[in-house]
Each structure stands twice: as structure tokens, then as C-alpha cells.
Amino acid sequence: MTLSQSRQDTRHDWWRGATLYQIYPRRFMDANGDGIGDLPGITSRLEHVASLGVDAVWPSPICTSPLKDVASLPEPARQPCHSRL
């Protein structure tokens, strides 16, 4: 393996030693005042998140759910999760 190949492998596997921060978009930050977190709210706080030493942000998927116990399965269970951002 050449030095150049070694550097490419290191860049390709950056996530192996990275610190990831998972964000639940609906609850993270509301930028437009409707009470529900949104993408502009997330991006407005990325500088703060980066200051914590975070290398990457992982937004949680948003699923249709009754949220009766805050951990409900998507409703109906066969419906895939998707992003509404």
C-alpha cells in the first residue's frame, strides 16, 4: 500500500473514530415558532454542536406514530419512516 492509498483509506474511514450527535428534529430547535423543531432550527445551532467536539450530526428519522408511549412503532407498522424536512 502506498502512502497515497493509506491517506485515502483514512479519509474514507473518518467515521470510525468520530463523535456522532443524534438529533430528533421535532424536538431539537424550532426556528419558525410553530412549536415543532425544523431544519432551519437545526442548522442555526450547528456551531454550538460543533463546539462540543462533534464530528457529524445524525438526524433521527421521523415516522408517523400515535406517540402514545413516545416509543411507539410507526402506524401502520408496515409504513416506512421518512424525513419530513
Buried (B, 14 or more C-beta within 10 A) or exposed (E): EEEEEEEEEEEEEEEEEEEEBEBEBBEBBBBEEEEEBBBEBBEEBBEEBEEEEBEEBEBBEBBBBEEEEEEEEBEEEEEEEEEEE
